Amino acid sequence: MTVLGMAIAAYRMADEGWSAEEAMKEMQAFGFSTVQHVICPGLAEYEENFPERLKKKPAFQGLASRKGPQSN
């Protein structure tokens, strides 16, 4: 559940233009909690740094053209 939740959050941020806060709120709505951060600290670091990677990594260029969850 933890890795899948982060994958969905990353997709939301990369493809749908969600902020990290919006993606985290959705993860929390589906049961993700700070306990998962304790169990898998690498995942927490990835989540925290993903928005910056999204801006800088060439592989992500052209993504995040839509804005937030209300665009669906």
N, CA, C, O and CB atoms as a CASP TS submission, in Angstrom:
PFRMAT TS
TARGET T0000
AUTHOR 0000-0000-0000
METHOD Language model
MODEL 1
PARENT N/A
ATOM      1  N   MET     1       0.823  -1.192   0.000  1.00  0.00           N
ATOM      2  CA  MET     1       0.000   0.000   0.000  1.00  0.00           C
ATOM      3  C   MET     1       0.863   1.251   0.000  1.00  0.00           C
ATOM      4  O   MET     1       0.551   2.210  -0.705  1.00  0.00           O
ATOM      5  CB  MET     1      -0.934   0.001   1.199  1.00  0.00           C
ATOM      6  N   THR     2       1.926   1.262   0.765  1.00  0.00           N
ATOM      7  CA  THR     2       2.764   2.451   0.887  1.00  0.00           C
ATOM      8  C   THR     2       3.392   2.826  -0.445  1.00  0.00           C
ATOM      9  O   THR     2       3.303   3.983  -0.856  1.00  0.00           O
ATOM     10  CB  THR     2       3.850   2.229   1.930  1.00  0.00           C
ATOM     11  N   VAL     3       4.022   1.886  -1.126  1.00  0.00           N
ATOM     12  CA  VAL     3       4.686   2.175  -2.384  1.00  0.00           C
ATOM     13  C   VAL     3       3.657   2.536  -3.450  1.00  0.00           C
ATOM     14  O   VAL     3       3.881   3.454  -4.238  1.00  0.00           O
ATOM     15  CB  VAL     3       5.534   0.978  -2.835  1.00  0.00           C
ATOM     16  N   LEU     4       2.546   1.833  -3.484  1.00  0.00           N
ATOM     17  CA  LEU     4       1.503   2.141  -4.445  1.00  0.00           C
ATOM     18  C   LEU     4       0.946   3.540  -4.207  1.00  0.00           C
ATOM     19  O   LEU     4       0.711   4.282  -5.161  1.00  0.00           O
ATOM     20  CB  LEU     4       0.385   1.102  -4.368  1.00  0.00           C
ATOM     21  N   GLY     5       0.735   3.902  -2.961  1.00  0.00           N
ATOM     22  CA  GLY     5       0.243   5.243  -2.639  1.00  0.00           C
ATOM     23  C   GLY     5       1.206   6.313  -3.105  1.00  0.00           C
ATOM     24  O   GLY     5       0.782   7.342  -3.629  1.00  0.00           O
ATOM     25  N   MET     6       2.501   6.084  -2.921  1.00  0.00           N
ATOM     26  CA  MET     6       3.490   7.068  -3.359  1.00  0.00           C
ATOM     27  C   MET     6       3.543   7.126  -4.867  1.00  0.00           C
ATOM     28  O   MET     6       3.725   8.202  -5.436  1.00  0.00           O
ATOM     29  CB  MET     6       4.873   6.739  -2.796  1.00  0.00           C
ATOM     30  N   ALA     7       3.387   5.989  -5.532  1.00  0.00           N
ATOM     31  CA  ALA     7       3.384   5.983  -6.997  1.00  0.00           C
ATOM     32  C   ALA     7       2.216   6.809  -7.530  1.00  0.00           C
ATOM     33  O   ALA     7       2.365   7.569  -8.486  1.00  0.00           O
ATOM     34  CB  ALA     7       3.307   4.537  -7.536  1.00  0.00           C
ATOM     35  N   ILE     8       1.067   6.651  -6.909  1.00  0.00           N
ATOM     36  CA  ILE     8      -0.104   7.432  -7.327  1.00  0.00           C
ATOM     37  C   ILE     8       0.116   8.909  -7.034  1.00  0.00           C
ATOM     38  O   ILE     8      -0.231   9.761  -7.853  1.00  0.00           O
ATOM     39  CB  ILE     8      -1.381   6.929  -6.616  1.00  0.00           C
ATOM     40  N   ALA     9       0.687   9.220  -5.880  1.00  0.00           N
ATOM     41  CA  ALA     9       0.977  10.620  -5.537  1.00  0.00           C
ATOM     42  C   ALA     9       1.954  11.230  -6.546  1.00  0.00           C
ATOM     43  O   ALA     9       1.775  12.368  -6.981  1.00  0.00           O
ATOM     44  CB  ALA     9       1.560  10.720  -4.102  1.00  0.00           C
ATOM     45  N   ALA    10       2.983  10.470  -6.915  1.00  0.00           N
ATOM     46  CA  ALA    10       3.951  10.964  -7.891  1.00  0.00           C
ATOM     47  C   ALA    10       3.269  11.217  -9.234  1.00  0.00           C
ATOM     48  O   ALA    10       3.542  12.219  -9.895  1.00  0.00           O
ATOM     49  CB  ALA    10       5.113   9.963  -8.059  1.00  0.00           C
ATOM     50  N   TYR    11       2.383  10.306  -9.633  1.00  0.00           N
ATOM     51  CA  TYR    11       1.627  10.497 -10.872  1.00  0.00           C
ATOM     52  C   TYR    11       0.779  11.760 -10.798  1.00  0.00           C
ATOM     53  O   TYR    11       0.743  12.553 -11.738  1.00  0.00           O
ATOM     54  CB  TYR    11       0.736   9.278 -11.154  1.00  0.00           C
ATOM     55  N   ARG    12       0.096  11.937  -9.669  1.00  0.00           N
ATOM     56  CA  ARG    12      -0.745  13.128  -9.506  1.00  0.00           C
ATOM     57  C   ARG    12       0.083  14.402  -9.653  1.00  0.00           C
ATOM     58  O   ARG    12      -0.343  15.352 -10.309  1.00  0.00           O
ATOM     59  CB  ARG    12      -1.449  13.109  -8.135  1.00  0.00           C
ATOM     60  N   MET    13       1.261  14.420  -9.044  1.00  0.00           N
ATOM     61  CA  MET    13       2.108  15.611  -9.109  1.00  0.00           C
ATOM     62  C   MET    13       2.688  15.797 -10.513  1.00  0.00           C
ATOM     63  O   MET    13       2.713  16.913 -11.032  1.00  0.00           O
ATOM     64  CB  MET    13       3.243  15.516  -8.076  1.00  0.00           C
ATOM     65  N   ALA    14       3.155  14.702 -11.130  1.00  0.00           N
ATOM     66  CA  ALA    14       3.833  14.790 -12.418  1.00  0.00           C
ATOM     67  C   ALA    14       2.869  15.035 -13.571  1.00  0.00           C
ATOM     68  O   ALA    14       3.108  15.909 -14.404  1.00  0.00           O
ATOM     69  CB  ALA    14       4.614  13.527 -12.674  1.00  0.00           C
ATOM     70  N   ASP    15       1.800  14.285 -13.623  1.00  0.00           N
ATOM     71  CA  ASP    15       0.918  14.342 -14.785  1.00  0.00           C
ATOM     72  C   ASP    15      -0.256  15.285 -14.603  1.00  0.00           C
ATOM     73  O   ASP    15      -0.721  15.899 -15.563  1.00  0.00           O
ATOM     74  CB  ASP    15       0.407  12.976 -15.097  1.00  0.00           C
ATOM     75  N   GLU    16      -0.730  15.401 -13.384  1.00  0.00           N
ATOM     76  CA  GLU    16      -1.935  16.185 -13.168  1.00  0.00           C
ATOM     77  C   GLU    16      -1.676  17.535 -12.495  1.00  0.00           C
ATOM     78  O   GLU    16      -2.607  18.309 -12.273  1.00  0.00           O
ATOM     79  CB  GLU    16      -2.896  15.396 -12.342  1.00  0.00           C
ATOM     80  N   GLY    17      -0.417  17.814 -12.174  1.00  0.00           N
ATOM     81  CA  GLY    17      -0.061  19.114 -11.636  1.00  0.00           C
ATOM     82  C   GLY    17      -0.447  19.358 -10.189  1.00  0.00           C
ATOM     83  O   GLY    17      -0.497  20.504  -9.742  1.00  0.00           O
ATOM     84  N   TRP    18      -0.722  18.279  -9.447  1.00  0.00           N
ATOM     85  CA  TRP    18      -1.077  18.445  -8.037  1.00  0.00           C
ATOM     86  C   TRP    18       0.142  18.903  -7.255  1.00  0.00           C
ATOM     87  O   TRP    18       1.277  18.598  -7.620  1.00  0.00           O
ATOM     88  CB  TRP    18      -1.637  17.129  -7.445  1.00  0.00           C
ATOM     89  N   SER    19      -0.101  19.633  -6.184  1.00  0.00           N
ATOM     90  CA  SER    19       0.982  19.967  -5.263  1.00  0.00           C
ATOM     91  C   SER    19       1.259  18.749  -4.388  1.00  0.00           C
ATOM     92  O   SER    19       0.455  17.818  -4.324  1.00  0.00           O
ATOM     93  CB  SER    19       0.625  21.219  -4.389  1.00  0.00           C
ATOM     94  N   ALA    20       2.415  18.771  -3.713  1.00  0.00           N
ATOM     95  CA  ALA    20       2.735  17.677  -2.792  1.00  0.00           C
ATOM     96  C   ALA    20       1.687  17.609  -1.678  1.00  0.00           C
ATOM     97  O   ALA    20       1.324  16.519  -1.235  1.00  0.00           O
ATOM     98  CB  ALA    20       4.157  17.863  -2.190  1.00  0.00           C
ATOM     99  N   GLU    21       1.208  18.748  -1.234  1.00  0.00           N
ATOM    100  CA  GLU    21       0.191  18.770  -0.172  1.00  0.00           C
ATOM    101  C   GLU    21      -1.112  18.128  -0.635  1.00  0.00           C
ATOM    102  O   GLU    21      -1.728  17.369   0.113  1.00  0.00           O
ATOM    103  CB  GLU    21      -0.073  20.209   0.284  1.00  0.00           C
ATOM    104  N   GLU    22      -1.534  18.425  -1.858  1.00  0.00           N
ATOM    105  CA  GLU    22      -2.768  17.827  -2.390  1.00  0.00           C
ATOM    106  C   GLU    22      -2.623  16.314  -2.506  1.00  0.00           C
ATOM    107  O   GLU    22      -3.535  15.568  -2.150  1.00  0.00           O
ATOM    108  CB  GLU    22      -3.119  18.433  -3.767  1.00  0.00           C
ATOM    109  N   ALA    23      -1.475  15.867  -3.003  1.00  0.00           N
ATOM    110  CA  ALA    23      -1.238  14.432  -3.150  1.00  0.00           C
ATOM    111  C   ALA    23      -1.209  13.745  -1.787  1.00  0.00           C
ATOM    112  O   ALA    23      -1.743  12.646  -1.637  1.00  0.00           O
ATOM    113  CB  ALA    23       0.081  14.179  -3.900  1.00  0.00           C
ATOM    114  N   MET    24      -0.590  14.382  -0.794  1.00  0.00           N
ATOM    115  CA  MET    24      -0.533  13.806   0.547  1.00  0.00           C
ATOM    116  C   MET    24      -1.929  13.719   1.157  1.00  0.00           C
ATOM    117  O   MET    24      -2.253  12.731   1.815  1.00  0.00           O
ATOM    118  CB  MET    24       0.392  14.638   1.450  1.00  0.00           C
ATOM    119  N   LYS    25      -2.744  14.722   0.951  1.00  0.00           N
ATOM    120  CA  LYS    25      -4.115  14.682   1.485  1.00  0.00           C
ATOM    121  C   LYS    25      -4.885  13.507   0.904  1.00  0.00           C
ATOM    122  O   LYS    25      -5.646  12.847   1.613  1.00  0.00           O
ATOM    123  CB  LYS    25      -4.857  15.997   1.181  1.00  0.00           C
ATOM    124  N   GLU    26      -4.690  13.242  -0.386  1.00  0.00           N
ATOM    125  CA  GLU    26      -5.367  12.091  -0.993  1.00  0.00           C
ATOM    126  C   GLU    26      -4.840  10.794  -0.395  1.00  0.00           C
ATOM    127  O   GLU    26      -5.619   9.891  -0.092  1.00  0.00           O
ATOM    128  CB  GLU    26      -5.178  12.089  -2.526  1.00  0.00           C
ATOM    129  N   MET    27      -3.521  10.693  -0.221  1.00  0.00           N
ATOM    130  CA  MET    27      -2.954   9.486   0.376  1.00  0.00           C
ATOM    131  C   MET    27      -3.518   9.263   1.777  1.00  0.00           C
ATOM    132  O   MET    27      -3.865   8.140   2.140  1.00  0.00           O
ATOM    133  CB  MET    27      -1.420   9.578   0.428  1.00  0.00           C
ATOM    134  N   GLN    28      -3.606  10.335   2.557  1.00  0.00           N
ATOM    135  CA  GLN    28      -4.147  10.227   3.914  1.00  0.00           C
ATOM    136  C   GLN    28      -5.617   9.818   3.897  1.00  0.00           C
ATOM    137  O   GLN    28      -6.062   9.070   4.768  1.00  0.00           O
ATOM    138  CB  GLN    28      -3.985  11.555   4.657  1.00  0.00           C
ATOM    139  N   ALA    29      -6.370  10.299   2.917  1.00  0.00           N
ATOM    140  CA  ALA    29      -7.782   9.935   2.800  1.00  0.00           C
ATOM    141  C   ALA    29      -7.956   8.437   2.557  1.00  0.00           C
ATOM    142  O   ALA    29      -8.988   7.859   2.897  1.00  0.00           O
ATOM    143  CB  ALA    29      -8.440  10.727   1.668  1.00  0.00           C
ATOM    144  N   PHE    30      -6.929   7.815   1.963  1.00  0.00           N
ATOM    145  CA  PHE    30      -6.990   6.383   1.691  1.00  0.00           C
ATOM    146  C   PHE    30      -6.173   5.555   2.670  1.00  0.00           C
ATOM    147  O   PHE    30      -5.845   4.401   2.392  1.00  0.00           O
ATOM    148  CB  PHE    30      -6.518   6.111   0.295  1.00  0.00           C
ATOM    149  N   GLY    31      -5.837   6.153   3.835  1.00  0.00           N
ATOM    150  CA  GLY    31      -5.234   5.378   4.906  1.00  0.00           C
ATOM    151  C   GLY    31      -3.746   5.538   5.109  1.00  0.00           C
ATOM    152  O   GLY    31      -3.200   4.939   6.037  1.00  0.00           O
ATOM    153  N   PHE    32      -3.064   6.313   4.292  1.00  0.00           N
ATOM    154  CA  PHE    32      -1.631   6.536   4.488  1.00  0.00           C
ATOM    155  C   PHE    32      -1.440   7.423   5.704  1.00  0.00           C
ATOM    156  O   PHE    32      -2.180   8.389   5.893  1.00  0.00           O
ATOM    157  CB  PHE    32      -0.977   7.177   3.227  1.00  0.00           C
ATOM    158  N   SER    33      -0.469   7.108   6.519  1.00  0.00           N
ATOM    159  CA  SER    33      -0.232   7.909   7.719  1.00  0.00           C
ATOM    160  C   SER    33       1.262   8.051   7.962  1.00  0.00           C
ATOM    161  O   SER    33       2.076   7.487   7.231  1.00  0.00           O
ATOM    162  CB  SER    33      -0.921   7.276   8.949  1.00  0.00           C
ATOM    163  N   THR    34       1.614   8.801   8.985  1.00  0.00           N
ATOM    164  CA  THR    34       3.025   8.987   9.321  1.00  0.00           C
ATOM    165  C   THR    34       3.685   7.679   9.749  1.00  0.00           C
ATOM    166  O   THR    34       4.911   7.576   9.748  1.00  0.00           O
ATOM    167  CB  THR    34       3.168  10.025  10.428  1.00  0.00           C
ATOM    168  N   VAL    35       2.892   6.691  10.111  1.00  0.00           N
ATOM    169  CA  VAL    35       3.455   5.383  10.468  1.00  0.00           C
ATOM    170  C   VAL    35       4.224   4.809   9.279  1.00  0.00           C
ATOM    171  O   VAL    35       5.290   4.219   9.454  1.00  0.00           O
ATOM    172  CB  VAL    35       2.335   4.400  10.915  1.00  0.00           C
ATOM    173  N   GLN    36       3.685   4.982   8.072  1.00  0.00           N
ATOM    174  CA  GLN    36       4.376   4.487   6.884  1.00  0.00           C
ATOM    175  C   GLN    36       5.720   5.194   6.702  1.00  0.00           C
ATOM    176  O   GLN    36       6.681   4.581   6.237  1.00  0.00           O
ATOM    177  CB  GLN    36       3.499   4.681   5.633  1.00  0.00           C
ATOM    178  N   HIS    37       5.797   6.462   7.059  1.00  0.00           N
ATOM    179  CA  HIS    37       7.074   7.176   6.970  1.00  0.00           C
ATOM    180  C   HIS    37       8.106   6.569   7.912  1.00  0.00           C
ATOM    181  O   HIS    37       9.288   6.495   7.580  1.00  0.00           O
ATOM    182  CB  HIS    37       6.881   8.665   7.290  1.00  0.00           C
ATOM    183  N   VAL    38       7.661   6.139   9.081  1.00  0.00           N
ATOM    184  CA  VAL    38       8.570   5.524  10.053  1.00  0.00           C
ATOM    185  C   VAL    38       9.020   4.155   9.548  1.00  0.00           C
ATOM    186  O   VAL    38      10.192   3.798   9.670  1.00  0.00           O
ATOM    187  CB  VAL    38       7.885   5.391  11.442  1.00  0.00           C
ATOM    188  N   ILE    39       8.094   3.397   8.984  1.00  0.00           N
ATOM    189  CA  ILE    39       8.400   2.059   8.480  1.00  0.00           C
ATOM    190  C   ILE    39       9.337   2.133   7.274  1.00  0.00           C
ATOM    191  O   ILE    39      10.226   1.295   7.121  1.00  0.00           O
ATOM    192  CB  ILE    39       7.106   1.319   8.101  1.00  0.00           C
ATOM    193  N   CYS    40       9.137   3.129   6.425  1.00  0.00           N
ATOM    194  CA  CYS    40       9.924   3.244   5.192  1.00  0.00           C
ATOM    195  C   CYS    40      10.431   4.674   5.027  1.00  0.00           C
ATOM    196  O   CYS    40       9.865   5.437   4.244  1.00  0.00           O
ATOM    197  CB  CYS    40       9.081   2.824   3.958  1.00  0.00           C
ATOM    198  N   PRO    41      11.484   5.052   5.748  1.00  0.00           N
ATOM    199  CA  PRO    41      11.967   6.432   5.689  1.00  0.00           C
ATOM    200  C   PRO    41      12.449   6.853   4.300  1.00  0.00           C
ATOM    201  O   PRO    41      12.382   8.035   3.961  1.00  0.00           O
ATOM    202  CB  PRO    41      13.083   6.615   6.676  1.00  0.00           C
ATOM    203  N   GLY    42      12.925   5.925   3.507  1.00  0.00           N
ATOM    204  CA  GLY    42      13.337   6.256   2.145  1.00  0.00           C
ATOM    205  C   GLY    42      12.178   6.762   1.317  1.00  0.00           C
ATOM    206  O   GLY    42      12.343   7.647   0.477  1.00  0.00           O
ATOM    207  N   LEU    43      11.008   6.202   1.550  1.00  0.00           N
ATOM    208  CA  LEU    43       9.813   6.641   0.845  1.00  0.00           C
ATOM    209  C   LEU    43       9.448   8.065   1.256  1.00  0.00           C
ATOM    210  O   LEU    43       9.048   8.872   0.417  1.00  0.00           O
ATOM    211  CB  LEU    43       8.641   5.686   1.122  1.00  0.00           C
ATOM    212  N   ALA    44       9.583   8.369   2.524  1.00  0.00           N
ATOM    213  CA  ALA    44       9.287   9.713   3.012  1.00  0.00           C
ATOM    214  C   ALA    44      10.222  10.726   2.360  1.00  0.00           C
ATOM    215  O   ALA    44       9.788  11.807   1.962  1.00  0.00           O
ATOM    216  CB  ALA    44       9.413   9.776   4.548  1.00  0.00           C
ATOM    217  N   GLU    45      11.490  10.383   2.252  1.00  0.00           N
ATOM    218  CA  GLU    45      12.457  11.279   1.614  1.00  0.00           C
ATOM    219  C   GLU    45      12.125  11.469   0.135  1.00  0.00           C
ATOM    220  O   GLU    45      12.198  12.581  -0.388  1.00  0.00           O
ATOM    221  CB  GLU    45      13.886  10.728   1.770  1.00  0.00           C
ATOM    222  N   TYR    46      11.762  10.381  -0.527  1.00  0.00           N
ATOM    223  CA  TYR    46      11.393  10.472  -1.943  1.00  0.00           C
ATOM    224  C   TYR    46      10.198  11.401  -2.117  1.00  0.00           C
ATOM    225  O   TYR    46      10.198  12.275  -2.984  1.00  0.00           O
ATOM    226  CB  TYR    46      11.072   9.074  -2.517  1.00  0.00           C
ATOM    227  N   GLU    47       9.190  11.202  -1.292  1.00  0.00           N
ATOM    228  CA  GLU    47       7.987  12.033  -1.365  1.00  0.00           C
ATOM    229  C   GLU    47       8.327  13.505  -1.144  1.00  0.00           C
ATOM    230  O   GLU    47       7.857  14.379  -1.872  1.00  0.00           O
ATOM    231  CB  GLU    47       6.950  11.569  -0.331  1.00  0.00           C
ATOM    232  N   GLU    48       9.129  13.757  -0.155  1.00  0.00           N
ATOM    233  CA  GLU    48       9.496  15.132   0.195  1.00  0.00           C
ATOM    234  C   GLU    48      10.259  15.814  -0.937  1.00  0.00           C
ATOM    235  O   GLU    48      10.066  17.005  -1.183  1.00  0.00           O
ATOM    236  CB  GLU    48      10.338  15.147   1.471  1.00  0.00           C
ATOM    237  N   ASN    49      11.118  15.076  -1.623  1.00  0.00           N
ATOM    238  CA  ASN    49      11.962  15.654  -2.666  1.00  0.00           C
ATOM    239  C   ASN    49      11.393  15.548  -4.074  1.00  0.00           C
ATOM    240  O   ASN    49      11.955  16.113  -5.013  1.00  0.00           O
ATOM    241  CB  ASN    49      13.289  15.001  -2.636  1.00  0.00           C
ATOM    242  N   PHE    50      10.282  14.828  -4.231  1.00  0.00           N
ATOM    243  CA  PHE    50       9.751  14.611  -5.575  1.00  0.00           C
ATOM    244  C   PHE    50       9.395  15.901  -6.312  1.00  0.00           C
ATOM    245  O   PHE    50       9.734  16.017  -7.489  1.00  0.00           O
ATOM    246  CB  PHE    50       8.539  13.741  -5.495  1.00  0.00           C
ATOM    247  N   PRO    51       8.730  16.875  -5.689  1.00  0.00           N
ATOM    248  CA  PRO    51       8.394  18.090  -6.443  1.00  0.00           C
ATOM    249  C   PRO    51       9.620  18.783  -7.036  1.00  0.00           C
ATOM    250  O   PRO    51       9.542  19.321  -8.141  1.00  0.00           O
ATOM    251  CB  PRO    51       7.655  19.062  -5.547  1.00  0.00           C
ATOM    252  N   GLU    52      10.733  18.782  -6.335  1.00  0.00           N
ATOM    253  CA  GLU    52      11.954  19.398  -6.858  1.00  0.00           C
ATOM    254  C   GLU    52      12.526  18.566  -8.006  1.00  0.00           C
ATOM    255  O   GLU    52      12.994  19.121  -9.000  1.00  0.00           O
ATOM    256  CB  GLU    52      13.004  19.554  -5.736  1.00  0.00           C
ATOM    257  N   ARG    53      12.490  17.250  -7.876  1.00  0.00           N
ATOM    258  CA  ARG    53      12.929  16.380  -8.975  1.00  0.00           C
ATOM    259  C   ARG    53      12.060  16.614 -10.206  1.00  0.00           C
ATOM    260  O   ARG    53      12.560  16.667 -11.330  1.00  0.00           O
ATOM    261  CB  ARG    53      12.874  14.887  -8.553  1.00  0.00           C
ATOM    262  N   LEU    54      10.773  16.752  -9.987  1.00  0.00           N
ATOM    263  CA  LEU    54       9.827  16.964 -11.078  1.00  0.00           C
ATOM    264  C   LEU    54      10.198  18.222 -11.867  1.00  0.00           C
ATOM    265  O   LEU    54      10.086  18.245 -13.092  1.00  0.00           O
ATOM    266  CB  LEU    54       8.386  17.074 -10.532  1.00  0.00           C
ATOM    267  N   LYS    55      10.632  19.249 -11.175  1.00  0.00           N
ATOM    268  CA  LYS    55      11.003  20.504 -11.835  1.00  0.00           C
ATOM    269  C   LYS    55      12.317  20.399 -12.602  1.00  0.00           C
ATOM    270  O   LYS    55      12.477  21.036 -13.643  1.00  0.00           O
ATOM    271  CB  LYS    55      11.103  21.614 -10.813  1.00  0.00           C
ATOM    272  N   LYS    56      13.261  19.602 -12.099  1.00  0.00           N
ATOM    273  CA  LYS    56      14.626  19.625 -12.618  1.00  0.00           C
ATOM    274  C   LYS    56      15.008  18.482 -13.546  1.00  0.00           C
ATOM    275  O   LYS    56      15.854  18.672 -14.420  1.00  0.00           O
ATOM    276  CB  LYS    56      15.554  19.634 -11.498  1.00  0.00           C
ATOM    277  N   LYS    57      14.421  17.312 -13.390  1.00  0.00           N
ATOM    278  CA  LYS    57      14.853  16.149 -14.162  1.00  0.00           C
ATOM    279  C   LYS    57      14.315  16.200 -15.595  1.00  0.00           C
ATOM    280  O   LYS    57      13.122  16.425 -15.798  1.00  0.00           O
ATOM    281  CB  LYS    57      14.395  14.857 -13.475  1.00  0.00           C
ATOM    282  N   PRO    58      15.182  15.994 -16.584  1.00  0.00           N
ATOM    283  CA  PRO    58      14.753  16.032 -17.980  1.00  0.00           C
ATOM    284  C   PRO    58      13.635  15.027 -18.296  1.00  0.00           C
ATOM    285  O   PRO    58      12.792  15.288 -19.155  1.00  0.00           O
ATOM    286  CB  PRO    58      15.937  15.768 -18.877  1.00  0.00           C
ATOM    287  N   ALA    59      13.628  13.902 -17.617  1.00  0.00           N
ATOM    288  CA  ALA    59      12.605  12.882 -17.877  1.00  0.00           C
ATOM    289  C   ALA    59      11.192  13.384 -17.597  1.00  0.00           C
ATOM    290  O   ALA    59      10.224  12.851 -18.138  1.00  0.00           O
ATOM    291  CB  ALA    59      12.878  11.649 -17.038  1.00  0.00           C
ATOM    292  N   PHE    60      11.072  14.405 -16.754  1.00  0.00           N
ATOM    293  CA  PHE    60       9.757  14.919 -16.381  1.00  0.00           C
ATOM    294  C   PHE    60       9.347  16.155 -17.182  1.00  0.00           C
ATOM    295  O   PHE    60       8.260  16.690 -16.964  1.00  0.00           O
ATOM    296  CB  PHE    60       9.741  15.245 -14.911  1.00  0.00           C
ATOM    297  N   GLN    61      10.192  16.620 -18.103  1.00  0.00           N
ATOM    298  CA  GLN    61       9.866  17.813 -18.868  1.00  0.00           C
ATOM    299  C   GLN    61       8.556  17.622 -19.631  1.00  0.00           C
ATOM    300  O   GLN    61       8.317  16.558 -20.202  1.00  0.00           O
ATOM    301  CB  GLN    61      11.005  18.156 -19.836  1.00  0.00           C
ATOM    302  N   GLY    62       7.731  18.627 -19.639  1.00  0.00           N
ATOM    303  CA  GLY    62       6.472  18.568 -20.354  1.00  0.00           C
ATOM    304  C   GLY    62       5.321  18.006 -19.560  1.00  0.00           C
ATOM    305  O   GLY    62       4.195  17.966 -20.054  1.00  0.00           O
ATOM    306  N   LEU    63       5.573  17.571 -18.339  1.00  0.00           N
ATOM    307  CA  LEU    63       4.502  17.046 -17.500  1.00  0.00           C
ATOM    308  C   LEU    63       3.934  18.148 -16.611  1.00  0.00           C
ATOM    309  O   LEU    63       4.416  19.281 -16.637  1.00  0.00           O
ATOM    310  CB  LEU    63       5.012  15.874 -16.644  1.00  0.00           C
ATOM    311  N   ALA    64       2.941  17.827 -15.848  1.00  0.00           N
ATOM    312  CA  ALA    64       2.305  18.736 -14.902  1.00  0.00           C
ATOM    313  C   ALA    64       1.664  19.925 -15.609  1.00  0.00           C
ATOM    314  O   ALA    64       1.806  21.070 -15.179  1.00  0.00           O
ATOM    315  CB  ALA    64       3.322  19.226 -13.880  1.00  0.00           C
ATOM    316  N   SER    65       0.964  19.640 -16.691  1.00  0.00           N
ATOM    317  CA  SER    65       0.312  20.715 -17.433  1.00  0.00           C
ATOM    318  C   SER    65      -1.037  21.098 -16.838  1.00  0.00           C
ATOM    319  O   SER    65      -1.539  22.190 -17.105  1.00  0.00           O
ATOM    320  CB  SER    65       0.132  20.308 -18.876  1.00  0.00           C
ATOM    321  N   ARG    66      -1.628  20.223 -16.042  1.00  0.00           N
ATOM    322  CA  ARG    66      -2.915  20.513 -15.412  1.00  0.00           C
ATOM    323  C   ARG    66      -2.698  20.943 -13.987  1.00  0.00           C
ATOM    324  O   ARG    66      -1.629  20.710 -13.424  1.00  0.00           O
ATOM    325  CB  ARG    66      -3.847  19.296 -15.467  1.00  0.00           C
ATOM    326  N   LYS    67      -3.680  21.559 -13.399  1.00  0.00           N
ATOM    327  CA  LYS    67      -3.534  22.131 -12.068  1.00  0.00           C
ATOM    328  C   LYS    67      -4.483  21.490 -11.055  1.00  0.00           C
ATOM    329  O   LYS    67      -5.693  21.708 -11.126  1.00  0.00           O
ATOM    330  CB  LYS    67      -3.772  23.626 -12.121  1.00  0.00           C
ATOM    331  N   GLY    68      -3.968  20.724 -10.138  1.00  0.00           N
ATOM    332  CA  GLY    68      -4.677  20.247  -8.962  1.00  0.00           C
ATOM    333  C   GLY    68      -5.828  19.290  -9.211  1.00  0.00           C
ATOM    334  O   GLY    68      -6.202  19.024 -10.353  1.00  0.00           O
ATOM    335  N   PRO    69      -6.390  18.772  -8.110  1.00  0.00           N
ATOM    336  CA  PRO    69      -7.406  17.736  -8.174  1.00  0.00           C
ATOM    337  C   PRO    69      -8.722  18.215  -8.772  1.00  0.00           C
ATOM    338  O   PRO    69      -9.487  17.391  -9.273  1.00  0.00           O
ATOM    339  CB  PRO    69      -7.651  17.193  -6.810  1.00  0.00           C
ATOM    340  N   GLN    70      -9.014  19.500  -8.742  1.00  0.00           N
ATOM    341  CA  GLN    70     -10.276  19.967  -9.284  1.00  0.00           C
ATOM    342  C   GLN    70     -10.331  19.966 -10.805  1.00  0.00           C
ATOM    343  O   GLN    70     -11.395  20.205 -11.374  1.00  0.00           O
ATOM    344  CB  GLN    70     -10.548  21.334  -8.785  1.00  0.00           C
ATOM    345  N   SER    71      -9.198  19.699 -11.489  1.00  0.00           N
ATOM    346  CA  SER    71      -9.177  19.691 -12.946  1.00  0.00           C
ATOM    347  C   SER    71      -9.741  18.411 -13.540  1.00  0.00           C
ATOM    348  O   SER    71      -9.941  18.332 -14.752  1.00  0.00           O
ATOM    349  CB  SER    71      -7.775  19.892 -13.433  1.00  0.00           C
ATOM    350  N   ASN    72     -10.002  17.403 -12.708  1.00  0.00           N
ATOM    351  CA  ASN    72     -10.501  16.119 -13.219  1.00  0.00           C
ATOM    352  C   ASN    72     -11.913  16.225 -13.700  1.00  0.00           C
ATOM    353  O   ASN    72     -12.483  15.236 -14.160  1.00  0.00           O
ATOM    354  CB  ASN    72     -10.412  15.052 -12.162  1.00  0.00           C
TER
END
